[in-house]
Structure formats: C-alpha cells, structure tokens
C-alpha cells in the first residue's frame, strides 16, 4: 500500500460501479476517479439537482466519462426498491456504500427508523441485499462500505437499535458506523460459506474536509458550531481527494481481503491507505449475526441467494 494514490487504480474499463451519495465529498471523488479509469459509474443520490450537477461536473473533468445519475433516498425503502427496479445494468462490479448522515438532531426515516441508523446501516443493508443477485453474477465483484474511525465510540446495542432509551447524536452516529463494520463482517462470512468470490470490505476516510461535518449544525442554525467545523475542515482535515483513497483502494486494489478495513496511515486521520485498526466488537460473530437478523426483520429484505446454495 506504500504511497498508493489514485494513479494506481487499475484499469476499470468494462466494469460497472454504483456509488451512493456521490454528489459531493469523498463519494464524488470516488465516482470521478472510477470514471477516469474507465468504469461506467452510476451516481446514486437523494437530490436530483445535486446529482445531475455532479454528473455534469464529472463529464467536465473527465473526457469520455460514462456516468449517469439515478435517484436514491436511503431513508425510504420504497425509493430503494424503485432504484433497484430501474437499475438497467446486468452486471455490478463495484457497490460503494458511501452515503451517510452524521450527528443529526433526532429524526426518523420514512419507514420510522432512527435516521442515522436507518440511512447509514439499514438503507445500505437493503440496497445491497436487493442488488445481491447481480453482484453474485459478476466475477470479481466487490462491496465496499464506508465506515468511520468514530465507530470506536459506539458499540452497537442490539436491545435498542432505534435509540429509544435516549438520543445522543454522536454516540448514535458511532453505533451506526460500528453497524457498517458488523455488516461487512457478516456479509464476508456468508459469501465465504457459499464459495463466492465477491469481496466485502470496509474503508474510512479519516478526517476529510466534506460537508458531512457542517450539515447537521447548519440544519439547526448553530452558527458558532458551524464555524468550528469549518475551521477544522480548513486547517486540520485532509482533502476529499485524499479521504477517498481508502475507499478507492478497497474497491480496486489487487489482493484486498474480505472483511478488511482500510484507512489513512497517520493515526487513522490522514495519509496514504493502509490497514486500519478496528474495535474487537466489530468482528464478533454472534453480534454480527443478530444484527443481520434484526436488519432483515426491519427492512423486509432477505439475502436468499446466500442461504440457497
């Protein structure tokens, strides 16, 4: 991994990639760099205006880019179903579960789930499950979920997945990021059980300058907090381009292992991609299996191809 950069991304010609939340930040950079290397990229975004703007920007930055916007709201299971129903590609080489929300005031998804858990985990759980047949049918496909170093601050509580016992926004965010890692752990285990060559891996951007940090405080009109976040983005964080590298590595580098976790080299904050430390609870088989079962019950999405072989 030493010094790995976007120029090291292997040729992606003939491959199809889907990147959620790709209208800005590390999702946008991830989509752009995959398109630059020849992939056909689907920009799955909630906002049609911002999604189409991102599509136009990528076409401006990358000559011959093959990109398309498709509407997807991970806070609405009916939107996920509509997206999958309209997904016209027969193959899916890369599914990048990048979209997320962070430290929001308490709110719920369309289906009544707490928003951070609902979008960051359940939405992507449902999307991956619905797209699983196409992933299994594509040789060498990969699923990459974007977690966070913040997962260290929140062990999942299987008895209170909806945070009904008290809502602390940062703790809930951290739990949702632990859920991302538990999902990848269990998905990798189930794929291995049926002998599939689909690789399920995770990545995190470290501290990258994106609008994720400012969205919640801006939503609440907390101007002082917004200025603090803006200061951190400007003077402490690495760029979105650098923050996207762990995701791009996990998605494209040769030899990426199932259930691996890639992040920035320097204290997990910044630098070239490398293997990242993760909390022991994100590799706990029993917890991962119970979270999987709860996620199936909540979303109504089952991973039947992983059970039928």
VOMAR-74359 format. One record per residue (C-alpha): x, y, z; residue number from 1; residue in three letters. Coordinates in nm, 2 decimals. Example, Ala and Ser with C-alpha at 12.3 -4.5 7.8 and 13.67 -1.06 7.14 Angstrom:
<nodes>
{xx->1.23; yy->-0.45; zz->0.78; pos->1; code->ALA}
{xx->1.37; yy->-0.11; zz->0.71; pos->2; code->SER}
</nodes>
This chain:
<nodes>
{xx->0.00; yy->0.00; zz->0.00; pos->1; code->UNK}
{xx->0.30; yy->0.23; zz->0.04; pos->2; code->UNK}
{xx->0.23; yy->0.57; zz->-0.12; pos->3; code->UNK}
{xx->-0.08; yy->0.43; zz->-0.30; pos->4; code->UNK}
{xx->-0.26; yy->0.71; zz->-0.50; pos->5; code->UNK}
{xx->-0.54; yy->0.74; zz->-0.74; pos->6; code->UNK}
{xx->-0.30; yy->0.70; zz->-1.03; pos->7; code->UNK}
{xx->-0.25; yy->0.34; zz->-0.90; pos->8; code->UNK}
{xx->-0.62; yy->0.25; zz->-0.97; pos->9; code->UNK}
{xx->-0.62; yy->-0.04; zz->-1.22; pos->10; code->UNK}
{xx->-0.80; yy->0.00; zz->-1.55; pos->11; code->UNK}
{xx->-1.17; yy->-0.02; zz->-1.49; pos->12; code->UNK}
{xx->-1.29; yy->-0.05; zz->-1.85; pos->13; code->UNK}
{xx->-1.59; yy->-0.27; zz->-1.89; pos->14; code->UNK}
{xx->-1.68; yy->-0.25; zz->-1.52; pos->15; code->UNK}
{xx->-1.99; yy->-0.10; zz->-1.37; pos->16; code->UNK}
{xx->-1.97; yy->0.09; zz->-1.04; pos->17; code->UNK}
{xx->-2.25; yy->0.22; zz->-0.82; pos->18; code->UNK}
{xx->-2.16; yy->0.49; zz->-0.57; pos->19; code->UNK}
{xx->-2.42; yy->0.61; zz->-0.32; pos->20; code->UNK}
{xx->-2.40; yy->0.97; zz->-0.20; pos->21; code->UNK}
{xx->-2.17; yy->1.06; zz->-0.49; pos->22; code->UNK}
{xx->-2.28; yy->1.42; zz->-0.55; pos->23; code->UNK}
{xx->-2.02; yy->1.56; zz->-0.31; pos->24; code->UNK}
{xx->-1.72; yy->1.49; zz->-0.08; pos->25; code->UNK}
{xx->-1.55; yy->1.16; zz->-0.09; pos->26; code->UNK}
{xx->-1.84; yy->1.00; zz->-0.28; pos->27; code->UNK}
{xx->-1.79; yy->1.24; zz->-0.57; pos->28; code->UNK}
{xx->-1.42; yy->1.19; zz->-0.58; pos->29; code->UNK}
{xx->-1.47; yy->0.81; zz->-0.57; pos->30; code->UNK}
{xx->-1.71; yy->0.82; zz->-0.86; pos->31; code->UNK}
{xx->-1.49; yy->1.07; zz->-1.06; pos->32; code->UNK}
{xx->-1.18; yy->0.86; zz->-1.02; pos->33; code->UNK}
{xx->-1.35; yy->0.54; zz->-1.11; pos->34; code->UNK}
{xx->-1.49; yy->0.71; zz->-1.42; pos->35; code->UNK}
{xx->-1.14; yy->0.84; zz->-1.50; pos->36; code->UNK}
{xx->-1.01; yy->0.48; zz->-1.51; pos->37; code->UNK}
{xx->-1.29; yy->0.37; zz->-1.75; pos->38; code->UNK}
{xx->-1.57; yy->0.24; zz->-1.53; pos->39; code->UNK}
{xx->-1.93; yy->0.30; zz->-1.61; pos->40; code->UNK}
{xx->-2.05; yy->0.48; zz->-1.30; pos->41; code->UNK}
{xx->-2.40; yy->0.52; zz->-1.15; pos->42; code->UNK}
{xx->-2.43; yy->0.82; zz->-0.92; pos->43; code->UNK}
{xx->-2.70; yy->0.72; zz->-0.67; pos->44; code->UNK}
{xx->-2.80; yy->1.04; zz->-0.49; pos->45; code->UNK}
{xx->-3.11; yy->1.17; zz->-0.30; pos->46; code->UNK}
{xx->-3.12; yy->1.51; zz->-0.46; pos->47; code->UNK}
{xx->-3.19; yy->1.52; zz->-0.83; pos->48; code->UNK}
{xx->-3.05; yy->1.87; zz->-0.87; pos->49; code->UNK}
{xx->-2.72; yy->1.79; zz->-0.69; pos->50; code->UNK}
{xx->-2.69; yy->1.45; zz->-0.86; pos->51; code->UNK}
{xx->-2.73; yy->1.59; zz->-1.21; pos->52; code->UNK}
{xx->-2.48; yy->1.87; zz->-1.12; pos->53; code->UNK}
{xx->-2.23; yy->1.61; zz->-1.01; pos->54; code->UNK}
{xx->-2.28; yy->1.42; zz->-1.33; pos->55; code->UNK}
{xx->-2.21; yy->1.73; zz->-1.53; pos->56; code->UNK}
{xx->-1.90; yy->1.82; zz->-1.33; pos->57; code->UNK}
{xx->-1.76; yy->1.47; zz->-1.38; pos->58; code->UNK}
{xx->-1.82; yy->1.50; zz->-1.75; pos->59; code->UNK}
{xx->-1.64; yy->1.84; zz->-1.75; pos->60; code->UNK}
{xx->-1.34; yy->1.70; zz->-1.55; pos->61; code->UNK}
{xx->-1.31; yy->1.36; zz->-1.72; pos->62; code->UNK}
{xx->-1.33; yy->1.34; zz->-2.10; pos->63; code->UNK}
{xx->-1.53; yy->1.04; zz->-2.22; pos->64; code->UNK}
{xx->-1.67; yy->0.98; zz->-1.87; pos->65; code->UNK}
{xx->-1.95; yy->0.73; zz->-1.87; pos->66; code->UNK}
{xx->-2.16; yy->0.84; zz->-1.58; pos->67; code->UNK}
{xx->-2.53; yy->0.86; zz->-1.51; pos->68; code->UNK}
{xx->-2.74; yy->0.99; zz->-1.22; pos->69; code->UNK}
{xx->-3.02; yy->0.78; zz->-1.06; pos->70; code->UNK}
{xx->-3.24; yy->0.89; zz->-0.77; pos->71; code->UNK}
{xx->-3.20; yy->0.70; zz->-0.45; pos->72; code->UNK}
{xx->-3.32; yy->0.80; zz->-0.10; pos->73; code->UNK}
{xx->-3.17; yy->0.56; zz->0.16; pos->74; code->UNK}
{xx->-3.42; yy->0.70; zz->0.42; pos->75; code->UNK}
{xx->-3.71; yy->0.55; zz->0.22; pos->76; code->UNK}
{xx->-3.73; yy->0.17; zz->0.15; pos->77; code->UNK}
{xx->-3.98; yy->0.24; zz->-0.14; pos->78; code->UNK}
{xx->-3.71; yy->0.46; zz->-0.30; pos->79; code->UNK}
{xx->-3.46; yy->0.18; zz->-0.27; pos->80; code->UNK}
{xx->-3.69; yy->-0.07; zz->-0.43; pos->81; code->UNK}
{xx->-3.77; yy->0.17; zz->-0.71; pos->82; code->UNK}
{xx->-3.40; yy->0.23; zz->-0.77; pos->83; code->UNK}
{xx->-3.32; yy->-0.14; zz->-0.79; pos->84; code->UNK}
{xx->-3.62; yy->-0.20; zz->-1.02; pos->85; code->UNK}
{xx->-3.49; yy->0.07; zz->-1.25; pos->86; code->UNK}
{xx->-3.13; yy->-0.04; zz->-1.24; pos->87; code->UNK}
{xx->-3.07; yy->-0.14; zz->-1.60; pos->88; code->UNK}
{xx->-2.72; yy->-0.28; zz->-1.58; pos->89; code->UNK}
{xx->-2.69; yy->-0.66; zz->-1.59; pos->90; code->UNK}
{xx->-2.35; yy->-0.66; zz->-1.41; pos->91; code->UNK}
{xx->-2.24; yy->-0.48; zz->-1.10; pos->92; code->UNK}
{xx->-1.87; yy->-0.49; zz->-1.03; pos->93; code->UNK}
{xx->-1.85; yy->-0.23; zz->-0.75; pos->94; code->UNK}
{xx->-2.11; yy->-0.14; zz->-0.50; pos->95; code->UNK}
{xx->-1.97; yy->0.15; zz->-0.29; pos->96; code->UNK}
{xx->-2.20; yy->0.21; zz->0.01; pos->97; code->UNK}
{xx->-2.07; yy->0.56; zz->0.08; pos->98; code->UNK}
{xx->-2.37; yy->0.78; zz->0.16; pos->99; code->UNK}
{xx->-2.43; yy->0.88; zz->0.52; pos->100; code->UNK}
{xx->-2.55; yy->1.13; zz->0.77; pos->101; code->UNK}
{xx->-2.37; yy->1.24; zz->1.08; pos->102; code->UNK}
{xx->-2.47; yy->1.37; zz->1.43; pos->103; code->UNK}
{xx->-2.82; yy->1.48; zz->1.32; pos->104; code->UNK}
{xx->-3.08; yy->1.61; zz->1.56; pos->105; code->UNK}
{xx->-3.33; yy->1.33; zz->1.63; pos->106; code->UNK}
{xx->-3.55; yy->1.24; zz->1.34; pos->107; code->UNK}
{xx->-3.69; yy->0.94; zz->1.16; pos->108; code->UNK}
{xx->-3.68; yy->0.79; zz->0.81; pos->109; code->UNK}
{xx->-3.99; yy->0.75; zz->0.60; pos->110; code->UNK}
{xx->-4.03; yy->0.40; zz->0.75; pos->111; code->UNK}
{xx->-3.99; yy->0.51; zz->1.11; pos->112; code->UNK}
{xx->-3.63; yy->0.42; zz->1.18; pos->113; code->UNK}
{xx->-3.40; yy->0.65; zz->1.37; pos->114; code->UNK}
{xx->-3.23; yy->0.84; zz->1.08; pos->115; code->UNK}
{xx->-2.86; yy->0.78; zz->1.14; pos->116; code->UNK}
{xx->-2.91; yy->0.40; zz->1.19; pos->117; code->UNK}
{xx->-3.17; yy->0.40; zz->0.91; pos->118; code->UNK}
{xx->-2.96; yy->0.57; zz->0.64; pos->119; code->UNK}
{xx->-2.61; yy->0.46; zz->0.74; pos->120; code->UNK}
{xx->-2.69; yy->0.10; zz->0.80; pos->121; code->UNK}
{xx->-3.04; yy->-0.02; zz->0.72; pos->122; code->UNK}
{xx->-3.06; yy->0.17; zz->0.39; pos->123; code->UNK}
{xx->-2.74; yy->0.02; zz->0.26; pos->124; code->UNK}
{xx->-2.83; yy->-0.33; zz->0.40; pos->125; code->UNK}
{xx->-3.15; yy->-0.32; zz->0.20; pos->126; code->UNK}
{xx->-2.98; yy->-0.19; zz->-0.12; pos->127; code->UNK}
{xx->-2.70; yy->-0.45; zz->-0.10; pos->128; code->UNK}
{xx->-2.95; yy->-0.73; zz->-0.05; pos->129; code->UNK}
{xx->-3.17; yy->-0.62; zz->-0.34; pos->130; code->UNK}
{xx->-2.86; yy->-0.60; zz->-0.57; pos->131; code->UNK}
{xx->-2.70; yy->-0.92; zz->-0.45; pos->132; code->UNK}
{xx->-2.81; yy->-1.14; zz->-0.75; pos->133; code->UNK}
{xx->-2.62; yy->-0.90; zz->-0.98; pos->134; code->UNK}
{xx->-2.32; yy->-0.89; zz->-0.76; pos->135; code->UNK}
{xx->-2.30; yy->-1.27; zz->-0.74; pos->136; code->UNK}
{xx->-2.34; yy->-1.30; zz->-1.12; pos->137; code->UNK}
{xx->-2.04; yy->-1.06; zz->-1.18; pos->138; code->UNK}
{xx->-1.70; yy->-1.22; zz->-1.15; pos->139; code->UNK}
{xx->-1.47; yy->-1.04; zz->-0.91; pos->140; code->UNK}
{xx->-1.74; yy->-0.80; zz->-0.77; pos->141; code->UNK}
{xx->-1.68; yy->-0.60; zz->-0.46; pos->142; code->UNK}
{xx->-1.90; yy->-0.44; zz->-0.19; pos->143; code->UNK}
{xx->-1.73; yy->-0.16; zz->0.00; pos->144; code->UNK}
{xx->-1.90; yy->0.01; zz->0.29; pos->145; code->UNK}
{xx->-1.76; yy->0.34; zz->0.42; pos->146; code->UNK}
{xx->-1.74; yy->0.34; zz->0.80; pos->147; code->UNK}
{xx->-1.55; yy->0.58; zz->1.03; pos->148; code->UNK}
{xx->-1.28; yy->0.58; zz->1.30; pos->149; code->UNK}
{xx->-1.57; yy->0.71; zz->1.51; pos->150; code->UNK}
{xx->-1.70; yy->0.36; zz->1.53; pos->151; code->UNK}
{xx->-1.47; yy->0.32; zz->1.83; pos->152; code->UNK}
{xx->-1.70; yy->0.54; zz->2.04; pos->153; code->UNK}
{xx->-2.02; yy->0.34; zz->1.99; pos->154; code->UNK}
{xx->-2.07; yy->-0.03; zz->2.05; pos->155; code->UNK}
{xx->-2.40; yy->-0.15; zz->1.89; pos->156; code->UNK}
{xx->-2.69; yy->-0.20; zz->2.14; pos->157; code->UNK}
{xx->-2.90; yy->-0.49; zz->2.00; pos->158; code->UNK}
{xx->-3.17; yy->-0.41; zz->2.26; pos->159; code->UNK}
{xx->-3.21; yy->-0.05; zz->2.14; pos->160; code->UNK}
{xx->-3.13; yy->-0.02; zz->1.77; pos->161; code->UNK}
{xx->-3.37; yy->0.27; zz->1.74; pos->162; code->UNK}
{xx->-3.20; yy->0.46; zz->2.03; pos->163; code->UNK}
{xx->-3.53; yy->0.48; zz->2.22; pos->164; code->UNK}
{xx->-3.36; yy->0.49; zz->2.56; pos->165; code->UNK}
{xx->-3.20; yy->0.82; zz->2.49; pos->166; code->UNK}
{xx->-3.06; yy->1.00; zz->2.19; pos->167; code->UNK}
{xx->-2.71; yy->1.12; zz->2.20; pos->168; code->UNK}
{xx->-2.63; yy->1.22; zz->1.84; pos->169; code->UNK}
{xx->-2.25; yy->1.14; zz->1.83; pos->170; code->UNK}
{xx->-2.30; yy->0.81; zz->2.01; pos->171; code->UNK}
{xx->-2.58; yy->0.71; zz->1.77; pos->172; code->UNK}
{xx->-2.36; yy->0.80; zz->1.48; pos->173; code->UNK}
{xx->-2.07; yy->0.59; zz->1.62; pos->174; code->UNK}
{xx->-2.31; yy->0.29; zz->1.66; pos->175; code->UNK}
{xx->-2.42; yy->0.32; zz->1.30; pos->176; code->UNK}
{xx->-2.06; yy->0.31; zz->1.19; pos->177; code->UNK}
{xx->-2.00; yy->0.00; zz->1.40; pos->178; code->UNK}
{xx->-2.30; yy->-0.14; zz->1.23; pos->179; code->UNK}
{xx->-2.13; yy->-0.09; zz->0.89; pos->180; code->UNK}
{xx->-1.84; yy->-0.30; zz->1.00; pos->181; code->UNK}
{xx->-2.05; yy->-0.57; zz->1.15; pos->182; code->UNK}
{xx->-2.25; yy->-0.58; zz->0.83; pos->183; code->UNK}
{xx->-1.93; yy->-0.63; zz->0.62; pos->184; code->UNK}
{xx->-1.80; yy->-0.89; zz->0.87; pos->185; code->UNK}
{xx->-2.12; yy->-1.10; zz->0.84; pos->186; code->UNK}
{xx->-2.16; yy->-1.05; zz->0.46; pos->187; code->UNK}
{xx->-1.80; yy->-1.16; zz->0.41; pos->188; code->UNK}
{xx->-1.86; yy->-1.47; zz->0.63; pos->189; code->UNK}
{xx->-2.18; yy->-1.56; zz->0.44; pos->190; code->UNK}
{xx->-2.02; yy->-1.51; zz->0.10; pos->191; code->UNK}
{xx->-1.73; yy->-1.74; zz->0.20; pos->192; code->UNK}
{xx->-1.97; yy->-2.00; zz->0.31; pos->193; code->UNK}
{xx->-2.12; yy->-2.04; zz->-0.04; pos->194; code->UNK}
{xx->-1.78; yy->-2.01; zz->-0.20; pos->195; code->UNK}
{xx->-1.85; yy->-1.68; zz->-0.37; pos->196; code->UNK}
{xx->-1.56; yy->-1.47; zz->-0.50; pos->197; code->UNK}
{xx->-1.74; yy->-1.14; zz->-0.42; pos->198; code->UNK}
{xx->-1.53; yy->-0.94; zz->-0.18; pos->199; code->UNK}
{xx->-1.69; yy->-0.75; zz->0.11; pos->200; code->UNK}
{xx->-1.46; yy->-0.49; zz->0.26; pos->201; code->UNK}
{xx->-1.48; yy->-0.16; zz->0.45; pos->202; code->UNK}
{xx->-1.29; yy->0.17; zz->0.45; pos->203; code->UNK}
{xx->-1.29; yy->0.50; zz->0.62; pos->204; code->UNK}
{xx->-1.16; yy->0.84; zz->0.52; pos->205; code->UNK}
{xx->-1.00; yy->0.96; zz->0.84; pos->206; code->UNK}
{xx->-1.07; yy->1.33; zz->0.89; pos->207; code->UNK}
{xx->-1.16; yy->1.46; zz->0.55; pos->208; code->UNK}
{xx->-1.30; yy->1.80; zz->0.46; pos->209; code->UNK}
{xx->-1.65; yy->1.74; zz->0.34; pos->210; code->UNK}
{xx->-1.99; yy->1.89; zz->0.40; pos->211; code->UNK}
{xx->-2.08; yy->1.60; zz->0.63; pos->212; code->UNK}
{xx->-1.93; yy->1.78; zz->0.93; pos->213; code->UNK}
{xx->-2.13; yy->2.10; zz->0.88; pos->214; code->UNK}
{xx->-2.47; yy->1.96; zz->0.76; pos->215; code->UNK}
{xx->-2.62; yy->1.90; zz->1.10; pos->216; code->UNK}
{xx->-2.52; yy->2.22; zz->1.27; pos->217; code->UNK}
{xx->-2.63; yy->2.42; zz->0.96; pos->218; code->UNK}
{xx->-2.96; yy->2.24; zz->0.97; pos->219; code->UNK}
{xx->-3.01; yy->2.36; zz->1.33; pos->220; code->UNK}
{xx->-2.88; yy->2.71; zz->1.27; pos->221; code->UNK}
{xx->-2.59; yy->2.66; zz->1.52; pos->222; code->UNK}
{xx->-2.36; yy->2.92; zz->1.36; pos->223; code->UNK}
{xx->-2.08; yy->2.90; zz->1.62; pos->224; code->UNK}
{xx->-2.06; yy->2.52; zz->1.59; pos->225; code->UNK}
{xx->-2.07; yy->2.55; zz->1.21; pos->226; code->UNK}
{xx->-1.77; yy->2.79; zz->1.22; pos->227; code->UNK}
{xx->-1.58; yy->2.54; zz->1.44; pos->228; code->UNK}
{xx->-1.65; yy->2.27; zz->1.19; pos->229; code->UNK}
{xx->-1.54; yy->2.49; zz->0.90; pos->230; code->UNK}
{xx->-1.22; yy->2.57; zz->1.08; pos->231; code->UNK}
{xx->-1.14; yy->2.20; zz->1.13; pos->232; code->UNK}
{xx->-1.21; yy->2.13; zz->0.77; pos->233; code->UNK}
{xx->-0.98; yy->2.41; zz->0.65; pos->234; code->UNK}
{xx->-0.69; yy->2.37; zz->0.88; pos->235; code->UNK}
{xx->-0.69; yy->2.01; zz->1.03; pos->236; code->UNK}
{xx->-0.86; yy->1.79; zz->0.78; pos->237; code->UNK}
{xx->-0.71; yy->1.63; zz->0.46; pos->238; code->UNK}
{xx->-0.88; yy->1.69; zz->0.13; pos->239; code->UNK}
{xx->-1.18; yy->1.50; zz->0.00; pos->240; code->UNK}
{xx->-0.94; yy->1.37; zz->-0.27; pos->241; code->UNK}
{xx->-0.71; yy->1.22; zz->0.00; pos->242; code->UNK}
{xx->-1.01; yy->1.10; zz->0.20; pos->243; code->UNK}
{xx->-1.14; yy->0.90; zz->-0.09; pos->244; code->UNK}
{xx->-0.82; yy->0.70; zz->-0.13; pos->245; code->UNK}
{xx->-0.90; yy->0.43; zz->0.13; pos->246; code->UNK}
{xx->-1.24; yy->0.36; zz->-0.04; pos->247; code->UNK}
{xx->-1.08; yy->0.35; zz->-0.39; pos->248; code->UNK}
{xx->-0.81; yy->0.12; zz->-0.26; pos->249; code->UNK}
{xx->-1.06; yy->-0.12; zz->-0.11; pos->250; code->UNK}
{xx->-1.27; yy->-0.11; zz->-0.43; pos->251; code->UNK}
{xx->-0.99; yy->-0.16; zz->-0.68; pos->252; code->UNK}
{xx->-0.65; yy->-0.26; zz->-0.55; pos->253; code->UNK}
{xx->-0.54; yy->-0.62; zz->-0.62; pos->254; code->UNK}
{xx->-0.55; yy->-0.86; zz->-0.32; pos->255; code->UNK}
{xx->-0.79; yy->-0.68; zz->-0.10; pos->256; code->UNK}
{xx->-0.91; yy->-0.93; zz->0.16; pos->257; code->UNK}
{xx->-1.27; yy->-0.99; zz->0.26; pos->258; code->UNK}
{xx->-1.36; yy->-0.81; zz->0.59; pos->259; code->UNK}
{xx->-1.06; yy->-0.59; zz->0.56; pos->260; code->UNK}
{xx->-1.07; yy->-0.23; zz->0.69; pos->261; code->UNK}
{xx->-0.87; yy->0.03; zz->0.51; pos->262; code->UNK}
{xx->-0.80; yy->0.39; zz->0.64; pos->263; code->UNK}
{xx->-0.54; yy->0.66; zz->0.63; pos->264; code->UNK}
{xx->-0.19; yy->0.57; zz->0.75; pos->265; code->UNK}
{xx->-0.11; yy->0.85; zz->1.00; pos->266; code->UNK}
{xx->-0.30; yy->0.78; zz->1.32; pos->267; code->UNK}
{xx->-0.61; yy->0.70; zz->1.12; pos->268; code->UNK}
{xx->-0.65; yy->1.07; zz->1.03; pos->269; code->UNK}
{xx->-0.47; yy->1.13; zz->0.71; pos->270; code->UNK}
{xx->-0.22; yy->0.99; zz->0.47; pos->271; code->UNK}
{xx->-0.20; yy->0.70; zz->0.22; pos->272; code->UNK}
{xx->-0.43; yy->0.40; zz->0.26; pos->273; code->UNK}
{xx->-0.33; yy->0.12; zz->0.49; pos->274; code->UNK}
{xx->-0.49; yy->-0.15; zz->0.71; pos->275; code->UNK}
{xx->-0.68; yy->0.02; zz->0.98; pos->276; code->UNK}
{xx->-0.73; yy->-0.08; zz->1.34; pos->277; code->UNK}
{xx->-1.09; yy->-0.17; zz->1.44; pos->278; code->UNK}
{xx->-1.28; yy->-0.24; zz->1.76; pos->279; code->UNK}
{xx->-1.30; yy->-0.61; zz->1.86; pos->280; code->UNK}
{xx->-1.68; yy->-0.59; zz->1.88; pos->281; code->UNK}
{xx->-1.70; yy->-0.53; zz->1.50; pos->282; code->UNK}
{xx->-1.56; yy->-0.88; zz->1.44; pos->283; code->UNK}
{xx->-1.79; yy->-1.06; zz->1.69; pos->284; code->UNK}
{xx->-1.98; yy->-1.33; zz->1.50; pos->285; code->UNK}
{xx->-2.27; yy->-1.35; zz->1.74; pos->286; code->UNK}
{xx->-2.34; yy->-0.98; zz->1.74; pos->287; code->UNK}
{xx->-2.30; yy->-0.96; zz->1.36; pos->288; code->UNK}
{xx->-2.55; yy->-1.24; zz->1.31; pos->289; code->UNK}
{xx->-2.80; yy->-1.09; zz->1.54; pos->290; code->UNK}
{xx->-2.77; yy->-0.75; zz->1.38; pos->291; code->UNK}
{xx->-2.82; yy->-0.92; zz->1.04; pos->292; code->UNK}
{xx->-3.13; yy->-1.09; zz->1.16; pos->293; code->UNK}
{xx->-3.27; yy->-0.77; zz->1.30; pos->294; code->UNK}
{xx->-3.19; yy->-0.58; zz->0.98; pos->295; code->UNK}
{xx->-3.38; yy->-0.84; zz->0.77; pos->296; code->UNK}
{xx->-3.68; yy->-0.81; zz->1.00; pos->297; code->UNK}
{xx->-3.68; yy->-0.43; zz->1.00; pos->298; code->UNK}
{xx->-3.63; yy->-0.39; zz->0.62; pos->299; code->UNK}
{xx->-3.81; yy->-0.69; zz->0.50; pos->300; code->UNK}
{xx->-3.50; yy->-0.77; zz->0.28; pos->301; code->UNK}
{xx->-3.36; yy->-1.11; zz->0.29; pos->302; code->UNK}
{xx->-3.04; yy->-1.24; zz->0.13; pos->303; code->UNK}
{xx->-3.18; yy->-1.56; zz->-0.01; pos->304; code->UNK}
{xx->-2.90; yy->-1.64; zz->-0.25; pos->305; code->UNK}
{xx->-2.66; yy->-1.67; zz->0.04; pos->306; code->UNK}
{xx->-2.89; yy->-1.93; zz->0.20; pos->307; code->UNK}
{xx->-2.99; yy->-2.14; zz->-0.10; pos->308; code->UNK}
{xx->-2.65; yy->-2.27; zz->-0.20; pos->309; code->UNK}
</nodes>
